[in-house]
């Protein structure tokens, strides 16, 4: 089973909206994992331990900022994520929830299609090469790439009855082997997507449902979604999901079948999986983790540029403020501002900073202002800087 966990990097400080258009310049900020998304990782881990499969984390943003905060998730409790995909492209910058959901959905779709193509390649090898080592070589390559489950091919001592090994021993006809691979393709399409209920820099809670709607359209399937899930369980055989959520004073218990999407509430606490399903879960699982995050651009996911970033964002955002600091006034031609980020520093026994690009530098001692001027670290606030702040 393919299990997706949607993650987002958010500013470490409460909010920093630096343009009238509401665009967050994430490449200039200290980024942390959205706190609500850790629940999505916990939920994804539970599903993997209950039914098997692998957990793929997907995020969108500058890869240089996201890679450091996503890598530790490989070691997250209990098993952590197995693969990570970062959607990183300047054309995706400034996206609202609609453009974000579109790009993320294409990322999920590409992961699904990669696994379907692997099964198609193996099927074609079986049809063309028959009972030969060429089939085993093909299967091993796909298995090592983490694209085949242990049920299809495995090097585990406890998984001797894989489809490929059974076929190569002459216990399966070609037609039966290809039929079983087609069933595996159907299982690929029975995926589940987990996300946090909202992000701390947006608070809309709409990306999860929008991803479900977008994926349903792209894949041509019904894709139910349940928000604010506080508890859920999944049947290892039927894959039916029993979800519970609380809306106001109403408690709802819902039954859905994958493909499906759940947004996980902060109150969620994962259950302990039944050990009786361990063998089944192992068969559904993949070889190992892929420790290096994959970076995909807009072209690699087949995105339409007009639906990405600012161009694909119909939302109009009003002026924002930096909640971490008091309001300041900058005067063109008179105010001194930092032209780059400066960490804390000491000067004559006093501590200053840290400073962000665009912060006022007038409060610094005169000699320090001159030093920074000579180094190009500070400069006069110009009309071009004002236009950049207002209109990005």
C-alpha positions in Angstrom: 0.0 0.0 0.0 1.2 3.5 -0.8 0.9 5.8 2.1 1.4 9.5 1.7 2.1 12.1 4.4 1.8 15.7 3.3 4.2 18.0 5.0 4.9 21.7 4.9 7.8 24.0 6.1 6.5 27.0 7.9 8.3 30.1 9.3 9.8 29.5 12.7 8.4 32.9 13.8 4.6 33.3 14.0 4.1 34.8 10.6 6.2 37.0 8.4 4.3 38.3 5.4 6.6 40.6 3.6 4.6 41.8 0.6 1.1 43.2 0.1 0.3 40.1 -1.9 0.9 37.9 1.1 3.9 36.1 -0.3 6.1 34.3 2.1 9.8 34.5 1.1 10.7 31.1 2.6 14.2 31.2 1.2 15.0 34.1 3.5 13.4 32.6 6.6 14.2 30.1 9.3 11.9 27.2 8.4 10.5 24.5 10.7 8.1 21.6 10.1 4.5 22.6 10.5 3.6 21.3 14.0 0.3 19.8 12.9 2.0 17.6 10.3 3.8 15.5 12.9 0.4 13.9 13.5 0.1 13.0 9.8 3.5 11.2 10.1 2.2 9.3 13.2 -0.9 8.3 11.4 1.0 7.2 8.3 3.3 5.1 10.5 0.3 3.4 12.1 -1.1 2.5 8.7 2.2 1.0 7.6 2.5 -1.1 10.7 -1.1 -2.3 10.4 -1.3 -3.2 6.7 2.3 -2.8 5.3 3.4 -0.6 2.4 5.7 2.4 2.6 5.3 6.0 3.7 6.2 8.7 1.2 6.5 12.2 2.6 5.7 15.0 0.1 6.4 18.7 0.6 6.6 21.8 -1.6 9.1 24.6 -1.2 12.8 25.5 -1.4 14.7 22.2 -1.2 17.6 23.9 0.6 15.3 24.8 3.4 13.1 21.6 3.4 15.8 18.9 3.2 17.3 19.6 6.7 13.9 19.5 8.4 12.6 16.5 6.5 15.6 14.2 6.8 15.1 13.5 10.6 11.7 12.1 9.7 13.4 9.0 8.4 14.1 8.2 12.1 10.8 9.4 13.5 8.8 7.1 15.8 8.2 4.2 15.2 9.5 3.4 11.7 9.5 6.9 10.3 9.0 7.8 6.6 10.5 5.6 3.8 10.9 8.1 1.0 10.7 11.8 0.7 9.7 14.0 -2.3 10.4 17.7 -2.4 8.6 19.7 -5.1 10.9 22.6 -5.6 10.7 25.1 -8.5 10.7 28.9 -8.6 7.5 28.7 -10.7 5.7 27.2 -7.6 6.6 30.2 -5.4 3.7 32.3 -4.1 1.1 29.6 -4.4 -2.2 29.8 -2.6 -4.0 26.7 -1.4 -5.4 25.9 -4.9 -2.0 26.1 -6.7 -0.4 24.2 -3.8 -3.0 21.4 -4.0 -2.5 21.1 -7.7 1.2 20.7 -7.5 1.1 18.3 -4.5 -1.5 16.2 -6.3 0.7 15.9 -9.3 3.5 14.8 -7.0 1.3 12.0 -5.5 0.2 11.1 -9.0 3.8 10.7 -10.2 4.7 8.4 -7.3 1.7 6.2 -8.1 2.6 6.1 -11.8 6.2 5.2 -11.1 5.1 2.1 -9.2 2.5 1.2 -11.9 5.2 1.4 -14.6 7.5 -0.9 -12.6 4.8 -3.5 -12.6 4.2 -3.0 -16.3 7.9 -3.4 -17.0 8.0 -6.7 -15.0 4.9 -7.9 -16.7 6.4 -7.3 -20.1 9.6 -9.0 -19.0 7.6 -12.1 -18.0 5.8 -12.1 -21.3 8.9 -11.6 -23.3 11.6 -13.6 -21.5 9.5 -16.4 -20.0 11.1 -18.7 -17.4 14.6 -17.1 -17.6 17.0 -15.2 -15.4 16.2 -12.1 -17.3 12.9 -11.9 -15.3 14.8 -12.2 -12.0 17.3 -9.5 -13.0 14.5 -7.2 -14.0 12.6 -7.9 -10.8 15.7 -7.4 -8.6 16.5 -4.0 -10.2 12.9 -2.8 -9.6 13.0 -4.2 -6.0 16.3 -2.5 -5.3 14.7 0.8 -6.5 12.0 0.3 -3.9 9.3 -0.1 -6.5 8.1 -3.7 -5.8 6.5 -5.2 -2.7 7.9 -8.3 -1.0 4.8 -10.1 -2.4 6.0 -9.5 -5.9 9.7 -10.1 -5.4 11.8 -10.4 -2.3 15.2 -11.3 -1.0 13.8 -11.9 2.5 14.2 -15.5 3.8 10.6 -15.3 5.1 9.2 -14.3 1.8 10.0 -17.3 -0.5 6.6 -17.4 -2.3 6.8 -14.2 -4.2 5.1 -14.0 -7.5 8.4 -13.9 -9.4 10.0 -16.8 -7.6 6.8 -18.9 -7.9 6.7 -18.1 -11.6 10.4 -19.0 -12.2 9.9 -22.3 -10.4 7.3 -23.2 -13.1 4.4 -23.1 -10.6 2.7 -20.2 -12.4 1.7 -19.9 -16.0 2.5 -16.7 -17.7 -1.2 -15.7 -17.9 -1.6 -16.2 -14.2 1.5 -14.3 -13.3 0.5 -11.3 -15.4 -3.0 -11.5 -13.8 -1.5 -11.3 -10.3 0.6 -8.3 -11.4 -2.5 -6.6 -12.6 -4.0 -7.2 -9.1 -0.9 -5.5 -7.7 -1.6 -2.5 -9.9 -5.1 -2.3 -8.5 -3.6 -2.3 -5.0 -1.3 0.6 -5.9 -4.4 2.7 -6.7 -5.8 1.9 -3.2 -3.6 4.5 -1.5 -4.2 6.7 1.5 -3.1 10.3 2.0 -2.6 11.8 5.5 -2.1 15.5 6.3 -2.3 17.8 9.2 -5.5 19.7 9.8 -3.9 23.1 8.9 -0.7 25.0 8.8 0.5 27.7 11.2 1.2 30.1 8.4 -2.1 29.8 6.7 -4.7 28.4 9.1 -7.2 27.6 6.2 -7.3 23.8 6.7 -8.3 23.5 3.0 -5.2 22.0 1.3 -6.1 18.4 2.4 -9.6 18.4 0.9 -8.4 20.3 -2.2 -5.7 17.6 -2.8 -8.4 14.9 -2.6 -10.6 16.7 -5.1 -7.6 17.4 -7.4 -6.4 13.8 -7.3 -9.9 12.5 -8.0 -10.0 14.6 -11.1 -6.5 13.6 -12.2 -6.9 9.9 -11.6 -10.6 9.6 -12.6 -11.6 8.0 -9.3 -13.8 8.7 -6.4 -11.6 9.9 -3.6 -13.4 10.5 -0.3 -11.8 12.7 2.3 -12.5 13.1 6.0 -11.2 16.1 8.0 -10.5 16.6 11.7 -10.0 12.9 12.3 -9.3 12.2 16.0 -9.2 8.4 15.7 -9.2 5.8 13.0 -8.5 2.2 12.2 -7.9 0.3 9.0 -8.7 -3.4 8.2 -5.6 -5.1 6.7 -7.7 -7.3 4.4 -10.4 -5.1 3.0 -8.5 -1.8 3.7 -11.7 -0.3 4.9 -11.1 2.7 7.1 -13.2 3.4 10.2 -12.7 7.1 11.1 -14.0 9.2 14.0 -14.1 12.9 14.2 -15.7 15.5 16.5 -17.3 18.7 15.0 -18.6 20.9 17.7 -20.7 18.7 20.0 -21.3 16.1 17.2 -19.2 12.9 17.0 -19.2 11.3 13.6 -18.1 7.7 12.8 -17.4 7.2 9.1 -16.5 4.2 7.0 -14.5 4.9 3.8 -12.5 2.8 1.4 -9.3 3.9 -0.2 -8.1 5.7 -2.2 -8.9 8.2 0.6 -7.5 11.2 2.4 -7.7 12.0 6.1 -6.6 15.2 7.8 -5.4 14.4 11.3 -6.5 16.4 14.4 -4.0 17.3 17.2 -6.0 15.0 19.5 -5.1 11.9 17.5 -3.1 9.2 19.2 -2.1 6.1 17.1 -3.4 2.6 18.1 -1.2 -0.4 18.6 -1.4 -2.7 15.6 -2.5 -6.3 16.0 0.7 -8.5 15.7 -1.4 -11.2 14.0 -1.3 -9.2 10.8 2.5 -8.9 10.8 3.1 -11.5 8.0 0.5 -9.8 5.7 2.1 -6.4 6.4 5.5 -7.7 5.6 4.3 -9.0 2.2 2.8 -5.6 1.4 6.0 -3.7 2.3 9.0 -2.6 0.3 12.7 -3.3 0.5 14.1 -0.4 2.5 14.2 3.3 3.0 15.5 5.7 0.3 17.5 8.1 2.5 18.1 10.8 -0.1 15.1 13.1 -0.7 14.0 13.3 -4.3 13.7 16.8 -5.8 11.1 17.2 -8.6 10.6 20.3 -10.6 7.4 21.5 -12.3 8.4 19.9 -15.6 9.1 16.6 -13.9 5.6 16.4 -12.5 4.0 17.6 -15.7 2.6 20.7 -14.3 0.9 23.5 -16.4 2.8 26.7 -15.5 -0.4 28.7 -15.6 -1.7 26.7 -12.6 1.4 27.1 -10.5 2.6 29.8 -8.1 1.2 33.3 -8.3 -0.1 32.7 -11.8 -2.3 29.9 -10.6 -3.4 31.5 -7.4 -6.8 33.3 -7.5 -6.7 34.1 -3.8 -6.2 37.8 -3.0 -4.3 38.4 0.3 -4.3 41.7 2.0 -1.3 43.3 3.7 0.3 41.3 6.4 2.4 42.1 9.4 5.4 40.5 11.1 3.8 39.4 14.4 7.2 39.0 16.0 8.1 42.7 16.1 6.7 46.1 16.7 5.7 48.2 13.6 8.4 50.4 12.2 8.6 53.2 9.8 11.1 53.4 6.9 11.7 56.6 4.9 13.1 56.4 1.4 16.5 58.0 1.1 16.9 58.4 4.9 16.4 55.1 6.7 19.3 52.6 6.9 18.3 49.0 6.3 20.0 45.6 6.2 20.6 44.2 2.8 21.1 40.7 4.1 20.5 38.6 7.2 22.8 39.2 10.1 23.1 36.9 13.1 23.6 38.2 16.7 26.9 40.0 17.3 28.6 41.8 20.2 29.9 45.4 20.0 31.5 47.1 23.0 29.9 44.7 25.4 26.4 45.1 24.0 24.5 42.5 22.0 22.7 43.3 18.8 20.5 41.2 16.4 19.6 39.0 14.9 18.5 41.1 11.9 16.5 40.1 8.8 16.9 41.6 5.3 15.0 44.9 5.3 15.2 45.5 9.0 16.1 49.0 10.2 19.8 49.6 11.1 19.4 53.2 12.4 19.6 52.0 16.0 23.2 50.7 15.6 26.1 52.7 16.9 27.4 55.1 14.3 30.8 53.4 13.9 29.0 50.0 13.4 26.7 51.6 10.8 29.7 52.9 8.9 31.5 49.5 9.1 28.4 47.8 7.7 28.0 50.4 5.0 31.5 49.8 3.8 30.9 46.1 3.8 27.6 46.5 1.8 25.6 44.9 4.7 23.5 48.0 5.2 22.4 50.7 2.8 19.8 53.5 2.5 16.2 52.5 2.0 15.5 53.1 -1.7 12.5 53.4 -3.8 13.4 50.1 -5.5 13.4 48.4 -2.1 10.0 49.9 -1.3 8.6 48.6 -4.6 10.1 45.2 -3.9 8.4 45.0 -0.5 5.1 46.2 -1.8 4.8 44.2 -5.0 7.4 41.4 -4.7 
